[in-house]
Amino acid sequence: MSDNRSDLSTLTGPRLVRLFLDAVDSHPSTDAERAEFFDFKARVFATLADRDDNPDTVKAAARARADRDRILARIEDAIGGDR
């Protein structure tokens, strides 16, 4: 997952889909990998939403960000939070 570029705006729709499917096939197994996956998923759907203003892609990006945040909170709790 870490090889996914941060700027997705220059990629075509089919290339975004291929990157996303590759990320899905990576089967993230740790919470850190899952958080990274959901961050990437949010960026992919946000990029698609910016291009065609589709409310479904906006919702998918928001759900992915919420999933990422939930996992990051779980990681933080596991390591002791703000201690």
N, C-alpha and C positions, 0 to 999 in steps of 0.2 A: 504494500500500500504506500509506503513512503516514497516510492518513485513517481507517484502522481504529482503532476505539476500544480502549483498554486494558482496560476492563471489559466482558466479553462476557456476564456472568452474567444480565443482564436481557433478553437477546435470546431469542426463541423458537427452537426447533430449525430451522424452515424459514428463518428470517432468518439464522441462523448458516451454514446451507448456502449460501444466496445470497451472503453475504459471502465464503465460502470459494471458491465457483465464480468470483466476480469476481476474486479474488486469483489463482486459477489462470490465468484468461484474461489477466491482466496480463503474462504471459510475462517474468518478471524476467530481465534480461540481464547484470547485473553481480553480482559476488559479494556486495556489500552488499545489493542487492535480493533476492538469493536467501536470504541470512541473514535478512532481514526477513520474507520469505515463510515460511520454515520456523519462525520464531518465532511468526508469526501462526497457522500451521497447528497448532503445538503447543498454543497457547492455545485454539483452537477445539476440538480433540479433548480437551483437559483439561477444558474446560467441559462437553462432552458426557459425559465419563466421570464427572464429579462428579454429574451429573443422574441417570444410570441405572446407574452402577457396572458398565459393560460392559468386560470385559477387553480386547476388541479396540480400543476407543477409548483405553484406557490405553496399550496397546502402540503405537498410532499416534502418540500424543502423545510417547512416549519416543523413537520413531524420528525424529520431526520435530526434537526437541531435539538429538538426536545429530547429525543432518544440519546443523542450525544451528551447533552447536559446531565441527563439522569445517570448515565454511566460515569461521567466525570465526578459527579457528586458521590457516587458509590465508591469510586477510587479514593477520593479525598477522605471519606469517612473511614475507609479501611486503613489509611495511613495516619489517622489521628486528627484530621480536620485542621483547625486553626491553632493547634497547640504550639 
